[in-house]
Amino acid sequence: MKTETKIRLTILVLMMVVNTIAQNFETQLAAYHYESWIVFMSNIMFFAIIDDNLKRKFISTLTGSVVGLVQAYVLILVRSFLAGIGINALLATILPLGIILSCNILLTHKLPYICNNVTLTYFNVALINAEELYMNFIPYLLWCIGEFVVMTGLCVIAMIYFMKQAKRGVQNV
């Protein structure tokens, strides 16, 4: 088995263990508006991005997740405003949705850290329970940023460490 594959497998196991531990405390963390999908998804998205540059992956995943949550929240606010001034509910949803999706799709190559697959994923998943997002936007945002920086940051540090150890092992042979 290649060294890189061993490293990725080790990190995958580490991620799964940490996510399992987080799942076990979900009930206790509910008072702080903890949502396990926020924690789990950013880890998965980080490793789903095909890019060998860890710094770029880290920034892209972090900004994409935050922007996706913000876009979903903005959609809820704009929809509520438009519906409040008498615009048909369908049109009040389609207008901001069309603008947000168009921006994401058209600006992908111009703003890759902001408009990427992570952004669209968080945007879509956050809207599954729009009422929860609306009521707990700030805690969701804080969980998203804090969890990602800590958990994924630890995974990145572990990957860098294992890669350095692997290079030393190859040089000593």
Secondary structure as UniProt FT lines:
FT   HELIX           3..24
FT   HELIX           26..29
FT   HELIX           30..32
FT   HELIX           36..48
FT   HELIX           54..84
FT   TURN            85..86
FT   HELIX           89..106
FT   TURN            107..110
FT   TURN            112..114
FT   HELIX           117..126
FT   HELIX           127..129
FT   HELIX           130..135
FT   HELIX           137..147
FT   HELIX           148..152
FT   HELIX           153..172
//
